[in-house]
Amino acid sequence: EPEPRPLPGVRYADFIAAELASLDPADDRGYWQQVVDRHAIGVLPADWGDGPAAERVDYKVPVPFGDLETELRALATTTGTSFKAVLLAAHLKVIAQVTGEQAFQSGVLYSARPEVPGAEQVYGMYLNTLPFAHDTTARTWTELIRQAFDREAEVYAHRRYPLPAIQRLAGGHRLFDVMFRYTDFHQVDTGKVDVRAGAG
C-alpha cells in the first residue's frame, strides 16, 4: 500500500471564496464595466447562419500550425512576449476582419486556480471564459502581439470575476460568439497521450 499523501493546505472552497471576493472590489467591477461599455460584441456575419432565429451550433475549427511553430516561437521571443500572445494576436486579427468592428470582445479562456503550494493537487473546475477587449489600433504585427500580451496581463488581475456577473453588467446578453483557448500540456506523458493531435 502506498503511503497516503498529506492533504494540501488549500481547498476548492478557497477558489470559490476568491471568486466571491472578486465581486466586492469596485476596481474589478469597474474594469469589466468599461470592457462591456466600450467594446462591441464580436458578432459573426448574419449570412453565416447566425442570428436570433438560427439554431445554435458549436464549431471547433482546428488550424494546424506545426509547420510554422519554430517561426512563431521566434516571433514571440523577438517581440518579448509569449507563444500564446502570438496565437491570440492572430485570432484577434481574424475576428477583426470578419466582424469589421474597430473595438470588440472575443472570449478568452483563463485559469483562476489559486497560486499557492498544493493547489495543483486539488480537483475542480478553475476555468473562466472572459470577454477579451480588443481594438484595431495596432499598425504592425509586432504592435498587435504586444497589445495582446499587455491586455492579457491586464486581464489577469481581474480573471476571477465570474462571467455571469459580467453578463449582468452588460444587460444580460451574450458577450461573444467566438472564443480562444490556449492549452499547453507540457507535463503530459507524450508517450501515452498524443497532445499534438489537439494542437491547432
N, C-alpha and C positions, 0 to 999 in steps of 0.2 A: 504494500500500500504506500503510495507517495505521501510525504508529509503534507498536511494541509497548509496552504499559503496563508499568511496573516491577512486580515481584511485591510483594504486600503483605507486611508484616513479621509476619504471623500465618498460621497454617496450621490446617486442620481438626484436626490432631493436637493443637493447643493446647486445643481444646474437649474432646477426649477425655481429655486429661491433667487438665483442670479437673474433669471428671465423676468420674474415678478418685480425684482428690484429695479430693473431697467425701465419699467413703466412709470416710475416716480420722478426721476430727474427731468427737469424741463429741457436740459440740453439734448437728451435722446429724443424726446418727443418733438422738440423744435427742429432737430436735424431732419427727421423723417417728414415733418410737415412741409419744410421747404423743398424736399425732394418731390413730393407729390404735387405741390403747388406750382413748381417751376418747370416740370418735365412732363411732357405728354406721354400717354400710354403708347408703347411701340406696337401699333396695330398692323397686322398683315393686310395686304390689299384685299378688298372685298371680293374681287373676282377670283381669288384663290379658294373660294368656298367658305370663307369665314363670314360670320355675321350673326345677328340675333336669331335668325331662323335656322341657321345651319347646324347640323349635327356636330357635336364636339368630338373631334378625333385627335388623339395624341400621336405625334410622329417623333421618331428618333432618327435623325439623319446623320449617319457616320460620315466623317470627312477624313479619310486616311491621309496622314502626313508623314509617314515613316521615311519616305524618300527625301523629305525636307528637314527632318528633325535636327540634323547637325547644324544646318544653316540657321534654323530658328533659335536654337540654343545659343549659337554665336551672337545672334542679334540681341538676345536677352543680355548677354554679357556686355556687348558694346554699348547698350543703352542704360546699363546699370540697373536693370530691372529683373524680372523673373520670367521663366518659360511660360508660366501661367499668364502673365501680363501680355506677352506677345500673342498668345492664342485668344485672350479676351479682346485685345485690340482688333484682331481680325474679325471676331464675332460682331463687335460693335460697328465696324465699318460696313459689314454686310447688312446689318439691321438698319443702319442709317440710309443706305442706298435703297433698300426695299420699302421703307416707310416714308422716306422723303422728309422726315422730321428733323428740325435743327437741334432740338433738345428733347430727349425721350428717356424712358425707363426700359430696361431689359432685366429679366430675372437673373440673379446670380446666386448659386448655392454656397452657403457658408457653414462652417462647423463652429458651434458655440460651446464645444466641450471645455470645461474648466482647465486652466493651465496650472495644475497643481500635481505634485507627485502622486501616482496611483490612479489618476483619472482615466488613463488609457486601459485600465483593468475593469472599469465599471461599464456594464452593458447599458445601452439606452439609445434613444434617438436624439442626437445632438444637432441635427441639421436644421437650418433656417434659410429658406429661399427668400431673398430680399430684392426690392427694386433697386437696380443699379443706375444711378443718374448719369447720363452722358450728353455731351453737346458736341457739335461738329466744328469746334473752333480750331482744332489741330490742323496744320497745313502740311505736315510731313509724317511719314510712318514713325520716325523717332519721337516726334511730339505726341502722336496718338498713343504710342506704347507707354511713354512716360505719364501721360494723362491717365490712362487706365490703371497704371501701377499706383500713382498718387491717390486716385479716387478709391482704390481698393484699401489702401492704408487708412484713408479717412473713414470708410465704412466699418472697418474692423473694430473701432472703438464703440460702435453702435449696433453690432451684429446680433446681440441678444434680444433686441426689441422684437416682439413677436409679429409675424406677418399679419395675423388678423387685426392687431391693433393699428398697424399701418393702413390696412384697408379701411378701417373706421375713420382714420384721419382723412382719407381720400373720398369719403362719402359712401363707402361700402362696395364700390365696384372693383372688378378685376384690375390688377395693376400691370400685367404684362401677358403677352401671348407666347413669348419665346423666352427660354431660359438657357443659361450657360452653366455647365457643370464641369469642374476640373477635378479629376482624381488621379493620384499618383500612388500606385500600390508598390512602392519600393521595398516594403517589408514582407511582401508575399513570397512564398516559396514558388518561384517561377518554374521549377521542375514539375510541380503538380498543377499549377494554375496558369492558363495561357492569358496573361494580362494584356499582351499585345493585341489579342482579338478584340478587345474593347477600346483600343486607342483610336481616337478619331475626333 
